[in-house]
Amino acid sequence: MSIQKLTREQEGICASKAEVIKVTAGAGTGKTSTLVAFSGVNPSERILYIAFNKAIQMEAAGKFPAHVTCRTAHSIAYGVCGQDFGNVPNKLQGDMKPFHIQRHLIRSLKSIPNSAHNLYGGRVIETVKNFLVSNDTEMSRKHVSIGNAPVEVKNFDEWQILADAKSIWSQMQDLKSDVPMLHDGYLKLYQLAGRRLPYGIILFDEAQDSNPVTQAIVEAQRARKVYVGDRHQAIYGFRGASNAMESINADEHHYLTGSFRFDQAVADVANTILAIKGEDVRLKGLGAESRVRPIGAHEGYAYISRGNVAIFNRVVQCLSKGEPFSFVGDIKGYRFDQILDVYNLSIGEQAKDPFIRSFAGFDELAEYAEIIGDREVKSRCKVVTKYGHNIPRLLDQIEKKALPPVVRGVERSGPDKRIVMTTGHKSRGLEFPNVRLAGDFMPLIDEGGKLFDISKASTDEIEEVNLQYVAVTRAQRALHLCDSLEEYLERGRSQEPYDGVSGVRYRAASIFGQQEYAMTFLKRVQESNKAAGGEKKYNAFGVVFSVQTAVETDAGLKLTGKVLNGNSQVSPEELVTVTFRGDNAGKSVTNFVKGNGKGALKTPEASEGTFLTLEGCYVTEEMDGENRVLSARWLNTLASSRNADHENRSFIENVLATAPRISFKNPDIKPGEPERITLPVNAKEVTVKFKNSHGTFDKVFPAAWAVDKLNTLPATEKPMVTIDTIEPQDALRVTDRDGLDKALATQLSRGTKALALLRVSDGEDVLTRAVYVAFKKEGDEYVPDVQKTLEDLFKNNIFKGVPNNDLFTGLADGSITVESIPGYRMSYAGDPSLDDNAAFKLVADVKKGQNQRYEMIFGTDGNRFAKVILPGIARNDTIGGFSPFNILADEPGTYLANEFRTPLIQPNAQPVPLVLSAEAAGPAPDSAAVEEQFESEMEHEAESAGPRP
């Protein structure tokens, strides 16, 4: 594929000069053709393409140019560390079972019941395997595998398992020992040898299913690296795979979102599955027409299952109905021969497989499979239980009736009425005109009718969701859903999970539960400014910072704490000191106190648990003890949780514990009360501005007072909340001033009131900027005032760091581009006459501890998206005060996030519900007594300080 035929997403990857590139490639988005094109624009480099398996390697070898070597990680290691083992008969094996090592465990097995010998051997083998796929250089207790079964708790010892595992690993490396060497064993030896590969660029495909040992080998190479994968297709965790796409610290992150395999009908199903995981980057169907529909009896299709049991059952149906069928790959890969072995064990006959033969009987094998979690063995036991004595006859018929195997899918011109059997794992990388899903995939609605909650899911359950995504995205033309997925999609259309204010449905309700989707913040690639007589690079712009201590200094503010996101200049978890400089230094104290409360500087540790973004920030040459010093121009408070439990909550939960609030008119103004009340949902008290003859003062009321006021509002005046979504459209390319006017006008016409999003780039520097939008009144309506907005933008410098003259000069000569970024708008308005209006439920929800949140999502071209997190509920008159957008800070641009690269969430954090404190839930005060006390205090203050203006 030539560079001219590539999509914009692909062109961006090919043009990249970054040292480490991460490419998230959705299903069918042309990742191989992209890598081939990338190789084509780097003809002078020696390039290594690392394939996931041998089949992919062989296919890739026919596509890449001559200067690209295609290998698997194991084939690289075999030539150096594995060949000697391969030359010894029976030494190199694909797997290891307890019978291989039992004679080497005689001493340990003496104290263990005979019935648990296989189980103990299995635990030793698991420990060895855990070490082999890790990036560790020594085996330790963390690799030990041990369960909670009574026989294990009573008889197994961690240290003994570790000692035996180390002994077995030593025997594996001994060419004279009968303990087999595994393929992952010589791969581990290659890692430990620290070999360097003679390549300038490494293309690491299917990175989401690589294991840590392979990742360590790649990371150790002195070469440019391109990691390609899709975390949503990570389905090999049970083999020790570790999703490298989540841990790579890349210089650039690109996305491929346009699928050439299917059109939007199948893409929508895939996106619904991705939404379960909180994914915001949506697949776009660019292929020929596809439909989600039942597949007729006379149509051929691929039957994709979760496991082999469903395949066996479907093949038995084909035999009874006379339907033609075949398999993807060799029938031996479905391990039907071992079903016969399990059957023979069940009737007391001898099994061929040494592992199955090592068990005394069927019940012992089934118990072992249940305890150890061996999926393959468990599934074979189920098949034998179901079909019993028919097993031998059925297996014989399957071998005789099966048509030749399929490798590349069913061709339309071929025998397309056959049913092609495959599993989700075997189907990855393939595509078929028609796909039907088996019914053995994990249901996404439990028996109680609850939707699957990703925030409570285990790693295995997340992979089960991924497996359904893989299966769905094999379809080119027709997709026949299984009943459980069909039910989930129907529920999703009519009852999407609630998120934010009760009554508001949001597509990605579970986004907070996933580490990789918690939140990252505004990232500017580079910003330049004159400082200290020279060119100063803001090389730490957008740093997210967790405060440990904060003190006021003569220059402004001095903070110590930990960097949470990092970039090329600062590392995640690095302890640094931050100081403030320039005209804004004096304002830093005010901003800090404003964002974090009056007690923020009471003691150095008073603000621990506060999260900031540091903007206009760079690394200095100074040191503060062992800390490097960062100098910043200004800060923005993201969240402040002075609760002692903040360490156990995710960053998002800390935001929610700080910021949500509702604003409404006071329905019954008594002396000393304000006209408008703003109620933070977790507050013990409400501070309001009160104006009288003495001046304007802060006045504190219990939160229960505000709750009572809210409850007395008439229906027509209650805050109203609904959601309106405008789907993203293509961004507008701006080439001149008129184009900028048009881009902003178009952005506003999409309904993005009070906030617009623009992107500026000079090819190297990229800055995404959110801007306020002015409104004007036309008749009885407010409409966006484009001209006024532009005047304000240019008066205040539309993009910080890019002077207006340079901007328009760059627009004229094409060196600077500006785009509008379309997005979802979530606006708040509603019918107060409806009993289920969300605002009516607010107080009850607050007392139940439910979170209030909404957000605006912008996106285009997959990777060009941003997020504005806006906790809380806003009144519906957003024009006057832009209340949805200034809840957290004055500049919504602070909260833009792209790439979602660095999450701010504790790994094992459990949600902490928001509740009204006992004080907040108490009775409202006597208004007359409060007013009398207030007036008395004001008179005393006036006598002491004199009248106030």
KAVEN-V662401 format. One line per field, one symbol per residue. ss: DSSP state (a for helix, b for strand, c for the rest). psi: psi as a letter, one per 30 degrees, with the letter a starting at -180 (. if undefined). Layout:
BEGIN
ss: ???
psi: ???
END
This chain:
BEGIN
ss: ccaaaccaaaaaaaaccccbbbbbbcccccaaaaaaaaaaccccccbbbbbccaaaaaaaaccccccbbbbbaaaaaaaaaaaaaacccccbbccccaaaaaaacaaaaccccaaaaaaaaaaaaaaaaaaaacccccccaaaccccccaaaaaaccaaaaaaaaaaaaaaaacccccccbbaaaaaaaaaaacccccccbbbbccaaacbaaaaaaaaccccbbbbbbcaaacccaaacbccaaaaccccbbbbbcbbccccaaaaaaaaaaaaacccccccbbcccccbbccccccccbbbbbccaaaaaaaaaaaaaacccbbbbccaaaacaaaaaaaaaaacccccccaaaaccccaaaaaaaaaaaccaaaaaaaaaaaaaaaaaaaaaaaaaaaccccbccccccccccccbbbbbaaaaccccbbbbbbcccccccbcccccbccaaaccaaaaaaaaaaaaaaccbbbbbbccaaaaaaaaaaaacccbccccccbcccccaaacaaaccccccccccbbbbccbbbbcccccbbbbbbbbbbbccbbbbbbbbcccccccccccbbbbbbcaaaaaaaaaaaaaaacccccccccccccbbbbbbccbbbbbbbccbbbbbbcbbbbbbbcccccaaaccaaaaaaaaacbbbbbccccccccccbbbbbccccbbbbbbbbccbbbbbbbbaaaaaaaaacccaaaccccccccccccccbbbccaaaaaaaaaaaaaccccccbbbbbbccccbbbbbbcccbbbbccbbbbcaaaaaaaaaacccbccbcaaaaaaaaaacccbbbbccbbcccccccccccccaaaaaaaaaaaccccbbbbbbbbcccbbbbbbbbccccccaaaaccccccccccaaaacccccccccccccccccccccccccccccccaaaaaaaaaaaaaaaaaaacccc
psi: klffflleeeeeeefkglejkkjjjlkggheeeeeeeeeeghffkkkkjjleleeeeeeeffellfgkkjlleeeeeefeffeeeffkkgejlflklefffeffgeeefegkkefgeeeeeeeeeeeeeeeeflglfkkafffkkkagkeeeeefkkeeeeeeeeeeeeeeefjfflfklklefefeeeeeffhkkkhkfkkjjlhffglleeeeeeeffkilkkjkkajffgjghefggkkjffffkilekjlkjfjkfelafeeeeeeeeeefeggkfjkkkjgalklkjlkklfgkllkjkleafeeeeeeeeeeeffgkkllljakfffghfefeeeeeeefgglkkekeeeffkfleeeeeeeeeefhjeeeeeeeeeeeefbffeeeeeeeeeefklklkeglkkefaigflkjklleeffkfllkekkkklgglkkgklfggkkkjffgkleeeeeeeeeeeeeegfkeekjjlleeeeeeeeeeefilkkkbkkfkkkeifgeffkefgdkllkjkekklkkkhgajkkiggkgkkkjkelkkklefckkkkakkfelafelkkfkklkklklaffeffeeeeeeefglfgegelegfgkgkklkjlhklklglkjbfklkkklellkkekjjgkfgffglleeeeeffefklkklkjfijlkgllfkkkjkfgkflkklkkkaffaklkkklkeeeeeeeeffkleffkkkjakkkjkklklkkkfaeeeeeeeeeeeeffgikfklklkkkgeekkkkkkklklllkjbglklkjeeeeeeeeeegjejkfjkeeeefeeeeggfkkkkkjllkkjljlljffkfgkefffeeeeeffgkkklllkkkklhdfillkjkilakllfifeeghfffgeelfjfffgkklfhejlikkegkkkjkklkleeeglllljeeeeeeeeeeeeeeeeeeflkk.
END
